[in-house]
């Protein structure tokens, strides 16, 4: 009986010892290994940036095409962490602007999804970004305006 207990405790000790040596060797903190990776996106900490916010609709009689506005959507977790590889879909209200790409975009390593928008119709447009896997709408997005 004592031999089985000794062997089990010895195996447990050596297992923990090799895990600790492995963590020190590859220089990864043990908390990163043990931490859960499923962080929910936050609608309040995620945000969007539009540059420029005001653009021209262009003039077809003069051969000017509509200006493009670059939209960057940053997805953050409820703990403020960067969330990469998340699908983001952009839409507008009213839906009279051209969004490129029209489907979903996957966030890069800094949690950023990039879109461009343009319009041939003047007006202010509210942008709506949605993280598709959790269906969370990003709240902090500025409006864009197209002028003559």
C-alpha positions in Angstrom: 0.0 0.0 0.0 2.8 2.4 0.9 4.7 1.6 -2.3 1.7 2.6 -4.5 1.3 5.9 -2.6 5.0 6.6 -2.9 5.0 5.9 -6.7 1.9 8.0 -7.3 3.3 11.0 -5.3 6.7 10.6 -7.1 5.0 10.7 -10.5 3.0 13.7 -9.5 6.1 15.5 -8.3 8.1 14.8 -11.5 5.1 15.7 -13.6 4.8 19.1 -11.9 8.6 19.6 -12.0 8.8 19.0 -15.8 5.8 21.3 -16.4 7.5 24.1 -14.3 10.8 23.6 -16.1 9.0 23.6 -19.5 7.2 26.9 -18.6 10.5 28.5 -17.6 12.3 27.3 -20.7 9.8 28.6 -23.2 9.4 31.8 -21.1 5.6 31.8 -20.9 4.0 32.7 -17.6 2.0 29.9 -16.2 -1.0 32.3 -15.9 -1.0 32.6 -19.7 -1.1 28.9 -20.0 -3.9 28.4 -17.5 -6.0 31.5 -18.4 -9.3 31.0 -20.3 -9.1 32.4 -23.8 -12.8 32.9 -24.4 -13.3 36.6 -23.8 -16.6 38.2 -24.8 -16.4 41.3 -26.9 -17.5 44.5 -25.2 -20.0 46.9 -26.9 -18.7 49.8 -24.8 -14.9 49.2 -25.0 -15.0 48.5 -28.7 -14.9 51.5 -31.0 -14.7 52.8 -34.5 -12.7 55.6 -36.2 -13.7 57.3 -39.4 -11.1 59.3 -41.4 -12.1 61.8 -42.8 -15.6 62.2 -41.3 -16.7 64.6 -44.0 -16.2 63.7 -47.7 -17.3 64.8 -51.1 -20.0 63.0 -53.1 -18.1 63.9 -56.3 -19.5 65.4 -59.5 -20.2 63.0 -62.5 -20.4 65.9 -64.9 -16.8 66.9 -64.0 -15.6 63.3 -63.9 -15.0 63.4 -60.1 -15.7 60.1 -58.3 -17.0 60.1 -54.7 -14.4 60.4 -52.0 -13.7 57.3 -49.9 -13.8 57.4 -46.1 -11.7 54.8 -44.2 -13.5 53.2 -41.3 -11.5 51.2 -38.7 -13.4 49.1 -36.2 -11.5 48.0 -33.1 -12.9 45.0 -31.1 -12.0 44.9 -27.4 -13.0 42.4 -24.8 -14.9 43.1 -21.6 -11.5 43.2 -19.8 -10.1 45.6 -22.4 -8.0 43.0 -24.2 -7.5 43.0 -27.9 -9.6 40.5 -29.7 -8.1 39.2 -33.0 -9.7 36.9 -35.5 -13.3 38.2 -34.9 -15.7 38.7 -37.7 -17.1 42.3 -38.1 -19.9 43.4 -40.4 -20.5 47.1 -41.2 -23.8 48.6 -42.3 -25.3 52.1 -42.4 -28.5 53.9 -41.7 -29.9 54.9 -44.2 -28.4 52.1 -46.4 -27.5 54.3 -49.4 -23.7 54.2 -49.1 -21.3 51.8 -50.7 -19.4 49.7 -48.2 -16.2 47.9 -49.3 -15.9 45.0 -48.6 -19.6 44.4 -48.4 -19.4 41.2 -46.4 -17.7 40.5 -43.0 -14.1 41.3 -42.3 -11.9 39.5 -39.8 -9.9 41.5 -37.3 -6.2 41.5 -37.4 -3.6 41.0 -34.6 -4.5 44.4 -33.1 -8.2 43.8 -33.2 -8.8 46.1 -36.2 -11.2 45.6 -39.1 -10.9 48.0 -42.0 -13.7 49.2 -44.4 -14.1 52.0 -46.9 -17.3 53.8 -47.6 -18.4 56.2 -50.3 -21.7 57.7 -51.5 -23.2 59.5 -54.4 -26.0 60.9 -52.2 -25.4 63.8 -49.8 -26.3 63.4 -46.2 -25.3 62.1 -42.7 -25.0 58.4 -42.2 -25.0 56.4 -39.0 -22.6 53.5 -39.2 -23.5 50.2 -37.5 -20.7 47.7 -36.7 -21.6 44.3 -35.5 -19.4 41.5 -34.2 -21.0 38.5 -35.9 -20.2 35.6 -33.6 -21.7 37.1 -30.5 -24.0 39.5 -32.3 -22.8 42.5 -30.3 -23.2 46.0 -31.8 -20.3 48.4 -31.3 -21.7 51.6 -29.7 -18.8 54.0 -30.1 -18.8 54.8 -33.8 -18.9 58.4 -35.3 -21.3 59.4 -38.0 -20.0 60.2 -41.5 -21.2 63.0 -43.8 -21.1 63.3 -47.6 -21.3 66.9 -49.0 -21.2 68.4 -52.5 
